[in-house]
Amino acid sequence: MASPLKTKPARRHGADTEIHRAKRGKNFAVLAALLGFVILIYIVAMIRMSGGTFP
């Protein structure tokens, strides 16, 4: 006797699982850290180029 096909249950469009929400949260945290680092490097570069005074 053949076993029934194993299919994934249908998901509603736009419904997120807990794993997807966790991954999205982690991705936003990495994005925020990266943007913070880029802004920090920009500010340090501006201070160095202006001779130590940054308005």
PDB file of N, CA, C, O and CB in Angstrom:
ATOM      1  N   MET A   1       0.842  -1.174   0.000  1.00  0.00           N
ATOM      2  CA  MET A   1       0.000   0.000   0.000  1.00  0.00           C
ATOM      3  C   MET A   1       0.893   1.244   0.000  1.00  0.00           C
ATOM      4  O   MET A   1       1.841   1.340   0.779  1.00  0.00           O
ATOM      5  CB  MET A   1      -0.961  -0.006   1.221  1.00  0.00           C
ATOM      6  N   ALA A   2       0.587   2.156  -0.852  1.00  0.00           N
ATOM      7  CA  ALA A   2       1.377   3.377  -0.967  1.00  0.00           C
ATOM      8  C   ALA A   2       1.014   4.344   0.149  1.00  0.00           C
ATOM      9  O   ALA A   2      -0.144   4.455   0.551  1.00  0.00           O
ATOM     10  CB  ALA A   2       1.163   4.036  -2.338  1.00  0.00           C
ATOM     11  N   SER A   3       2.032   5.039   0.636  1.00  0.00           N
ATOM     12  CA  SER A   3       1.769   6.015   1.699  1.00  0.00           C
ATOM     13  C   SER A   3       1.209   7.296   1.087  1.00  0.00           C
ATOM     14  O   SER A   3       1.547   7.644  -0.044  1.00  0.00           O
ATOM     15  CB  SER A   3       3.064   6.317   2.512  1.00  0.00           C
ATOM     16  N   PRO A   4       0.372   7.984   1.816  1.00  0.00           N
ATOM     17  CA  PRO A   4      -0.184   9.235   1.271  1.00  0.00           C
ATOM     18  C   PRO A   4       0.923  10.272   1.090  1.00  0.00           C
ATOM     19  O   PRO A   4       1.921  10.268   1.810  1.00  0.00           O
ATOM     20  CB  PRO A   4      -1.296   9.795   2.201  1.00  0.00           C
ATOM     21  N   LEU A   5       0.729  11.140   0.137  1.00  0.00           N
ATOM     22  CA  LEU A   5       1.712  12.188  -0.124  1.00  0.00           C
ATOM     23  C   LEU A   5       1.817  13.122   1.082  1.00  0.00           C
ATOM     24  O   LEU A   5       0.815  13.546   1.658  1.00  0.00           O
ATOM     25  CB  LEU A   5       1.333  12.987  -1.395  1.00  0.00           C
ATOM     26  N   LYS A   6       3.036  13.417   1.435  1.00  0.00           N
ATOM     27  CA  LYS A   6       3.245  14.337   2.549  1.00  0.00           C
ATOM     28  C   LYS A   6       3.381  15.743   1.978  1.00  0.00           C
ATOM     29  O   LYS A   6       4.367  16.071   1.317  1.00  0.00           O
ATOM     30  CB  LYS A   6       4.509  13.940   3.393  1.00  0.00           C
ATOM     31  N   THR A   7       2.401  16.542   2.240  1.00  0.00           N
ATOM     32  CA  THR A   7       2.434  17.916   1.763  1.00  0.00           C
ATOM     33  C   THR A   7       2.429  18.852   2.954  1.00  0.00           C
ATOM     34  O   THR A   7       1.919  18.529   4.027  1.00  0.00           O
ATOM     35  CB  THR A   7       1.243  18.212   0.826  1.00  0.00           C
ATOM     36  N   LYS A   8       3.000  19.999   2.739  1.00  0.00           N
ATOM     37  CA  LYS A   8       2.996  21.016   3.790  1.00  0.00           C
ATOM     38  C   LYS A   8       1.608  21.624   3.874  1.00  0.00           C
ATOM     39  O   LYS A   8       0.940  21.778   2.851  1.00  0.00           O
ATOM     40  CB  LYS A   8       4.067  22.115   3.522  1.00  0.00           C
ATOM     41  N   PRO A   9       1.166  21.972   5.068  1.00  0.00           N
ATOM     42  CA  PRO A   9      -0.137  22.617   5.171  1.00  0.00           C
ATOM     43  C   PRO A   9      -0.120  23.979   4.481  1.00  0.00           C
ATOM     44  O   PRO A   9       0.884  24.691   4.514  1.00  0.00           O
ATOM     45  CB  PRO A   9      -0.545  22.771   6.644  1.00  0.00           C
ATOM     46  N   ALA A  10      -1.212  24.322   3.873  1.00  0.00           N
ATOM     47  CA  ALA A  10      -1.309  25.594   3.163  1.00  0.00           C
ATOM     48  C   ALA A  10      -1.201  26.749   4.152  1.00  0.00           C
ATOM     49  O   ALA A  10      -1.813  26.717   5.220  1.00  0.00           O
ATOM     50  CB  ALA A  10      -2.633  25.682   2.370  1.00  0.00           C
ATOM     51  N   ARG A  11      -0.425  27.766   3.797  1.00  0.00           N
ATOM     52  CA  ARG A  11      -0.291  28.959   4.633  1.00  0.00           C
ATOM     53  C   ARG A  11      -1.059  30.089   3.987  1.00  0.00           C
ATOM     54  O   ARG A  11      -1.098  30.226   2.764  1.00  0.00           O
ATOM     55  CB  ARG A  11       1.200  29.349   4.834  1.00  0.00           C
ATOM     56  N   ARG A  12      -1.667  30.893   4.834  1.00  0.00           N
ATOM     57  CA  ARG A  12      -2.336  32.080   4.307  1.00  0.00           C
ATOM     58  C   ARG A  12      -1.280  33.028   3.771  1.00  0.00           C
ATOM     59  O   ARG A  12      -0.160  33.084   4.278  1.00  0.00           O
ATOM     60  CB  ARG A  12      -3.207  32.775   5.397  1.00  0.00           C
ATOM     61  N   HIS A  13      -1.645  33.762   2.753  1.00  0.00           N
ATOM     62  CA  HIS A  13      -0.729  34.756   2.197  1.00  0.00           C
ATOM     63  C   HIS A  13      -0.461  35.821   3.246  1.00  0.00           C
ATOM     64  O   HIS A  13      -1.393  36.410   3.793  1.00  0.00           O
ATOM     65  CB  HIS A  13      -1.306  35.392   0.901  1.00  0.00           C
ATOM     66  N   GLY A  14       0.817  36.069   3.528  1.00  0.00           N
ATOM     67  CA  GLY A  14       1.177  37.090   4.496  1.00  0.00           C
ATOM     68  C   GLY A  14       1.308  36.569   5.912  1.00  0.00           C
ATOM     69  O   GLY A  14       1.735  37.308   6.799  1.00  0.00           O
ATOM     70  N   ALA A  15       0.951  35.314   6.149  1.00  0.00           N
ATOM     71  CA  ALA A  15       1.073  34.761   7.499  1.00  0.00           C
ATOM     72  C   ALA A  15       2.515  34.335   7.729  1.00  0.00           C
ATOM     73  O   ALA A  15       3.085  33.594   6.928  1.00  0.00           O
ATOM     74  CB  ALA A  15       0.101  33.560   7.709  1.00  0.00           C
ATOM     75  N   ASP A  16       3.101  34.806   8.825  1.00  0.00           N
ATOM     76  CA  ASP A  16       4.486  34.475   9.135  1.00  0.00           C
ATOM     77  C   ASP A  16       4.551  33.430  10.226  1.00  0.00           C
ATOM     78  O   ASP A  16       3.732  33.410  11.145  1.00  0.00           O
ATOM     79  CB  ASP A  16       5.260  35.722   9.551  1.00  0.00           C
ATOM     80  N   THR A  17       5.517  32.583  10.110  1.00  0.00           N
ATOM     81  CA  THR A  17       5.758  31.641  11.186  1.00  0.00           C
ATOM     82  C   THR A  17       6.690  32.306  12.197  1.00  0.00           C
ATOM     83  O   THR A  17       7.271  33.357  11.925  1.00  0.00           O
ATOM     84  CB  THR A  17       6.362  30.303  10.645  1.00  0.00           C
ATOM     85  N   GLU A  18       6.821  31.695  13.338  1.00  0.00           N
ATOM     86  CA  GLU A  18       7.686  32.246  14.387  1.00  0.00           C
ATOM     87  C   GLU A  18       9.131  32.323  13.918  1.00  0.00           C
ATOM     88  O   GLU A  18       9.849  33.254  14.282  1.00  0.00           O
ATOM     89  CB  GLU A  18       7.593  31.397  15.662  1.00  0.00           C
ATOM     90  N   ILE A  19       9.567  31.361  13.116  1.00  0.00           N
ATOM     91  CA  ILE A  19      10.952  31.348  12.616  1.00  0.00           C
ATOM     92  C   ILE A  19      11.189  32.549  11.705  1.00  0.00           C
ATOM     93  O   ILE A  19      12.227  33.204  11.798  1.00  0.00           O
ATOM     94  CB  ILE A  19      11.255  30.025  11.853  1.00  0.00           C
ATOM     95  N   HIS A  20      10.229  32.839  10.825  1.00  0.00           N
ATOM     96  CA  HIS A  20      10.385  33.971   9.913  1.00  0.00           C
ATOM     97  C   HIS A  20      10.433  35.294  10.676  1.00  0.00           C
ATOM     98  O   HIS A  20      11.204  36.188  10.328  1.00  0.00           O
ATOM     99  CB  HIS A  20       9.241  33.994   8.895  1.00  0.00           C
ATOM    100  N   ARG A  21       9.606  35.412  11.717  1.00  0.00           N
ATOM    101  CA  ARG A  21       9.630  36.637  12.522  1.00  0.00           C
ATOM    102  C   ARG A  21      10.960  36.798  13.229  1.00  0.00           C
ATOM    103  O   ARG A  21      11.484  37.908  13.314  1.00  0.00           O
ATOM    104  CB  ARG A  21       8.497  36.632  13.544  1.00  0.00           C
ATOM    105  N   ALA A  22      11.509  35.715  13.734  1.00  0.00           N
ATOM    106  CA  ALA A  22      12.799  35.774  14.420  1.00  0.00           C
ATOM    107  C   ALA A  22      13.910  36.152  13.445  1.00  0.00           C
ATOM    108  O   ALA A  22      14.782  36.954  13.779  1.00  0.00           O
ATOM    109  CB  ALA A  22      13.116  34.427  15.091  1.00  0.00           C
ATOM    110  N   LYS A  23      13.884  35.586  12.255  1.00  0.00           N
ATOM    111  CA  LYS A  23      14.899  35.917  11.248  1.00  0.00           C
ATOM    112  C   LYS A  23      14.793  37.376  10.834  1.00  0.00           C
ATOM    113  O   LYS A  23      15.808  38.052  10.661  1.00  0.00           O
ATOM    114  CB  LYS A  23      14.757  35.009  10.018  1.00  0.00           C
ATOM    115  N   ARG A  24      13.556  37.867  10.673  1.00  0.00           N
ATOM    116  CA  ARG A  24      13.377  39.258  10.286  1.00  0.00           C
ATOM    117  C   ARG A  24      13.904  40.193  11.372  1.00  0.00           C
ATOM    118  O   ARG A  24      14.552  41.196  11.072  1.00  0.00           O
ATOM    119  CB  ARG A  24      11.900  39.548  10.004  1.00  0.00           C
ATOM    120  N   GLY A  25      13.626  39.864  12.632  1.00  0.00           N
ATOM    121  CA  GLY A  25      14.131  40.674  13.731  1.00  0.00           C
ATOM    122  C   GLY A  25      15.643  40.694  13.773  1.00  0.00           C
ATOM    123  O   GLY A  25      16.254  41.733  14.024  1.00  0.00           O
ATOM    124  N   LYS A  26      16.244  39.537  13.525  1.00  0.00           N
ATOM    125  CA  LYS A  26      17.715  39.465  13.511  1.00  0.00           C
ATOM    126  C   LYS A  26      18.273  40.280  12.347  1.00  0.00           C
ATOM    127  O   LYS A  26      19.284  40.965  12.498  1.00  0.00           O
ATOM    128  CB  LYS A  26      18.192  37.990  13.409  1.00  0.00           C
ATOM    129  N   ASN A  27      17.628  40.211  11.203  1.00  0.00           N
ATOM    130  CA  ASN A  27      18.083  40.974  10.037  1.00  0.00           C
ATOM    131  C   ASN A  27      18.006  42.478  10.302  1.00  0.00           C
ATOM    132  O   ASN A  27      18.910  43.220   9.917  1.00  0.00           O
ATOM    133  CB  ASN A  27      17.243  40.612   8.800  1.00  0.00           C
ATOM    134  N   PHE A  28      16.932  42.934  10.957  1.00  0.00           N
ATOM    135  CA  PHE A  28      16.829  44.352  11.279  1.00  0.00           C
ATOM    136  C   PHE A  28      17.898  44.771  12.273  1.00  0.00           C
ATOM    137  O   PHE A  28      18.408  45.888  12.190  1.00  0.00           O
ATOM    138  CB  PHE A  28      15.450  44.671  11.834  1.00  0.00           C
ATOM    139  N   ALA A  29      18.249  43.897  13.214  1.00  0.00           N
ATOM    140  CA  ALA A  29      19.307  44.207  14.174  1.00  0.00           C
ATOM    141  C   ALA A  29      20.650  44.328  13.472  1.00  0.00           C
ATOM    142  O   ALA A  29      21.436  45.221  13.789  1.00  0.00           O
ATOM    143  CB  ALA A  29      19.376  43.135  15.266  1.00  0.00           C
ATOM    144  N   VAL A  30      20.924  43.440  12.522  1.00  0.00           N
ATOM    145  CA  VAL A  30      22.172  43.513  11.757  1.00  0.00           C
ATOM    146  C   VAL A  30      22.192  44.784  10.913  1.00  0.00           C
ATOM    147  O   VAL A  30      23.229  45.440  10.815  1.00  0.00           O
ATOM    148  CB  VAL A  30      22.340  42.263  10.855  1.00  0.00           C
ATOM    149  N   LEU A  31      21.071  45.139  10.309  1.00  0.00           N
ATOM    150  CA  LEU A  31      20.977  46.367   9.520  1.00  0.00           C
ATOM    151  C   LEU A  31      21.255  47.594  10.390  1.00  0.00           C
ATOM    152  O   LEU A  31      21.999  48.486   9.981  1.00  0.00           O
ATOM    153  CB  LEU A  31      19.587  46.481   8.868  1.00  0.00           C
ATOM    154  N   ALA A  32      20.669  47.643  11.572  1.00  0.00           N
ATOM    155  CA  ALA A  32      20.877  48.778  12.469  1.00  0.00           C
ATOM    156  C   ALA A  32      22.333  48.867  12.901  1.00  0.00           C
ATOM    157  O   ALA A  32      22.892  49.962  12.960  1.00  0.00           O
ATOM    158  CB  ALA A  32      19.968  48.667  13.697  1.00  0.00           C
ATOM    159  N   ALA A  33      22.954  47.734  13.202  1.00  0.00           N
ATOM    160  CA  ALA A  33      24.365  47.734  13.600  1.00  0.00           C
ATOM    161  C   ALA A  33      25.249  48.199  12.454  1.00  0.00           C
ATOM    162  O   ALA A  33      26.191  48.963  12.668  1.00  0.00           O
ATOM    163  CB  ALA A  33      24.796  46.336  14.063  1.00  0.00           C
ATOM    164  N   LEU A  34      24.959  47.750  11.251  1.00  0.00           N
ATOM    165  CA  LEU A  34      25.748  48.148  10.085  1.00  0.00           C
ATOM    166  C   LEU A  34      25.605  49.634   9.805  1.00  0.00           C
ATOM    167  O   LEU A  34      26.598  50.312   9.540  1.00  0.00           O
ATOM    168  CB  LEU A  34      25.327  47.344   8.858  1.00  0.00           C
ATOM    169  N   LEU A  35      24.381  50.150   9.861  1.00  0.00           N
ATOM    170  CA  LEU A  35      24.178  51.583   9.637  1.00  0.00           C
ATOM    171  C   LEU A  35      24.861  52.414  10.721  1.00  0.00           C
ATOM    172  O   LEU A  35      25.443  53.458  10.430  1.00  0.00           O
ATOM    173  CB  LEU A  35      22.679  51.909   9.592  1.00  0.00           C
ATOM    174  N   GLY A  36      24.792  51.957  11.956  1.00  0.00           N
ATOM    175  CA  GLY A  36      25.477  52.656  13.041  1.00  0.00           C
ATOM    176  C   GLY A  36      26.973  52.705  12.818  1.00  0.00           C
ATOM    177  O   GLY A  36      27.605  53.733  13.061  1.00  0.00           O
ATOM    178  N   PHE A  37      27.550  51.597  12.356  1.00  0.00           N
ATOM    179  CA  PHE A  37      28.985  51.548  12.082  1.00  0.00           C
ATOM    180  C   PHE A  37      29.358  52.499  10.952  1.00  0.00           C
ATOM    181  O   PHE A  37      30.358  53.210  11.043  1.00  0.00           O
ATOM    182  CB  PHE A  37      29.415  50.121  11.731  1.00  0.00           C
ATOM    183  N   VAL A  38      28.560  52.515   9.889  1.00  0.00           N
ATOM    184  CA  VAL A  38      28.835  53.400   8.755  1.00  0.00           C
ATOM    185  C   VAL A  38      28.759  54.863   9.191  1.00  0.00           C
ATOM    186  O   VAL A  38      29.604  55.670   8.802  1.00  0.00           O
ATOM    187  CB  VAL A  38      27.842  53.131   7.601  1.00  0.00           C
ATOM    188  N   ILE A  39      27.767  55.204   9.985  1.00  0.00           N
ATOM    189  CA  ILE A  39      27.640  56.584  10.477  1.00  0.00           C
ATOM    190  C   ILE A  39      28.830  56.944  11.365  1.00  0.00           C
ATOM    191  O   ILE A  39      29.351  58.056  11.275  1.00  0.00           O
ATOM    192  CB  ILE A  39      26.314  56.766  11.260  1.00  0.00           C
ATOM    193  N   LEU A  40      29.261  56.028  12.214  1.00  0.00           N
ATOM    194  CA  LEU A  40      30.421  56.268  13.071  1.00  0.00           C
ATOM    195  C   LEU A  40      31.676  56.513  12.241  1.00  0.00           C
ATOM    196  O   LEU A  40      32.431  57.441  12.531  1.00  0.00           O
ATOM    197  CB  LEU A  40      30.639  55.085  14.018  1.00  0.00           C
ATOM    198  N   ILE A  41      31.912  55.710  11.228  1.00  0.00           N
ATOM    199  CA  ILE A  41      33.079  55.885  10.359  1.00  0.00           C
ATOM    200  C   ILE A  41      32.996  57.228   9.632  1.00  0.00           C
ATOM    201  O   ILE A  41      34.010  57.910   9.483  1.00  0.00           O
ATOM    202  CB  ILE A  41      33.179  54.721   9.337  1.00  0.00           C
ATOM    203  N   TYR A  42      31.807  57.613   9.182  1.00  0.00           N
ATOM    204  CA  TYR A  42      31.628  58.891   8.490  1.00  0.00           C
ATOM    205  C   TYR A  42      31.969  60.058   9.421  1.00  0.00           C
ATOM    206  O   TYR A  42      32.667  60.993   9.028  1.00  0.00           O
ATOM    207  CB  TYR A  42      30.177  59.025   7.970  1.00  0.00           C
ATOM    208  N   ILE A  43      31.476  59.993  10.642  1.00  0.00           N
ATOM    209  CA  ILE A  43      31.736  61.086  11.594  1.00  0.00           C
ATOM    210  C   ILE A  43      33.223  61.172  11.916  1.00  0.00           C
ATOM    211  O   ILE A  43      33.785  62.266  11.964  1.00  0.00           O
ATOM    212  CB  ILE A  43      30.923  60.884  12.894  1.00  0.00           C
ATOM    213  N   VAL A  44      33.861  60.031  12.137  1.00  0.00           N
ATOM    214  CA  VAL A  44      35.305  60.031  12.425  1.00  0.00           C
ATOM    215  C   VAL A  44      36.079  60.591  11.239  1.00  0.00           C
ATOM    216  O   VAL A  44      37.028  61.351  11.428  1.00  0.00           O
ATOM    217  CB  VAL A  44      35.802  58.600  12.759  1.00  0.00           C
ATOM    218  N   ALA A  45      35.692  60.231  10.029  1.00  0.00           N
ATOM    219  CA  ALA A  45      36.375  60.751   8.834  1.00  0.00           C
ATOM    220  C   ALA A  45      36.200  62.265   8.726  1.00  0.00           C
ATOM    221  O   ALA A  45      37.154  62.973   8.405  1.00  0.00           O
ATOM    222  CB  ALA A  45      35.834  60.064   7.558  1.00  0.00           C
ATOM    223  N   MET A  46      34.998  62.767   8.991  1.00  0.00           N
ATOM    224  CA  MET A  46      34.764  64.205   8.915  1.00  0.00           C
ATOM    225  C   MET A  46      35.592  64.950   9.973  1.00  0.00           C
ATOM    226  O   MET A  46      36.125  66.024   9.693  1.00  0.00           O
ATOM    227  CB  MET A  46      33.264  64.512   9.095  1.00  0.00           C
ATOM    228  N   ILE A  47      35.703  64.397  11.169  1.00  0.00           N
ATOM    229  CA  ILE A  47      36.496  65.029  12.218  1.00  0.00           C
ATOM    230  C   ILE A  47      37.966  65.063  11.832  1.00  0.00           C
ATOM    231  O   ILE A  47      38.641  66.076  12.017  1.00  0.00           O
ATOM    232  CB  ILE A  47      36.315  64.292  13.547  1.00  0.00           C
ATOM    233  N   ARG A  48      38.455  63.961  11.301  1.00  0.00           N
ATOM    234  CA  ARG A  48      39.876  63.905  10.909  1.00  0.00           C
ATOM    235  C   ARG A  48      40.160  64.878   9.767  1.00  0.00           C
ATOM    236  O   ARG A  48      41.206  65.526   9.771  1.00  0.00           O
ATOM    237  CB  ARG A  48      40.269  62.467  10.488  1.00  0.00           C
ATOM    238  N   MET A  49      39.263  65.000   8.794  1.00  0.00           N
ATOM    239  CA  MET A  49      39.504  65.879   7.653  1.00  0.00           C
ATOM    240  C   MET A  49      39.359  67.342   8.023  1.00  0.00           C
ATOM    241  O   MET A  49      39.942  68.207   7.369  1.00  0.00           O
ATOM    242  CB  MET A  49      38.556  65.542   6.525  1.00  0.00           C
ATOM    243  N   SER A  50      38.592  67.630   9.059  1.00  0.00           N
ATOM    244  CA  SER A  50      38.394  69.030   9.420  1.00  0.00           C
ATOM    245  C   SER A  50      39.453  69.516  10.423  1.00  0.00           C
ATOM    246  O   SER A  50      39.391  70.658  10.878  1.00  0.00           O
ATOM    247  CB  SER A  50      36.993  69.223  10.001  1.00  0.00           C
ATOM    248  N   GLY A  51      40.391  68.684  10.759  1.00  0.00           N
ATOM    249  CA  GLY A  51      41.459  69.099  11.659  1.00  0.00           C
ATOM    250  C   GLY A  51      41.074  69.011  13.116  1.00  0.00           C
ATOM    251  O   GLY A  51      41.698  69.671  13.948  1.00  0.00           O
ATOM    252  N   GLY A  52      40.090  68.239  13.452  1.00  0.00           N
ATOM    253  CA  GLY A  52      39.730  68.038  14.850  1.00  0.00           C
ATOM    254  C   GLY A  52      38.539  68.832  15.310  1.00  0.00           C
ATOM    255  O   GLY A  52      38.103  68.666  16.449  1.00  0.00           O
ATOM    256  N   THR A  53      37.993  69.687  14.477  1.00  0.00           N
ATOM    257  CA  THR A  53      36.793  70.450  14.860  1.00  0.00           C
ATOM    258  C   THR A  53      35.656  70.059  13.933  1.00  0.00           C
ATOM    259  O   THR A  53      35.763  70.188  12.714  1.00  0.00           O
ATOM    260  CB  THR A  53      37.051  71.997  14.801  1.00  0.00           C
ATOM    261  N   PHE A  54      34.601  69.596  14.502  1.00  0.00           N
ATOM    262  CA  PHE A  54      33.434  69.189  13.707  1.00  0.00           C
ATOM    263  C   PHE A  54      32.221  69.933  14.270  1.00  0.00           C
ATOM    264  O   PHE A  54      31.866  69.756  15.436  1.00  0.00           O
ATOM    265  CB  PHE A  54      33.216  67.610  13.744  1.00  0.00           C
ATOM    266  N   PRO A  55      31.591  70.760  13.443  1.00  0.00           N
ATOM    267  CA  PRO A  55      30.480  71.563  13.947  1.00  0.00           C
ATOM    268  C   PRO A  55      29.316  70.786  14.447  1.00  0.00           C
ATOM    269  O   PRO A  55      28.329  71.371  14.892  1.00  0.00           O
ATOM    270  CB  PRO A  55      30.017  72.459  12.915  1.00  0.00           C
TER     271      PRO A  55
END
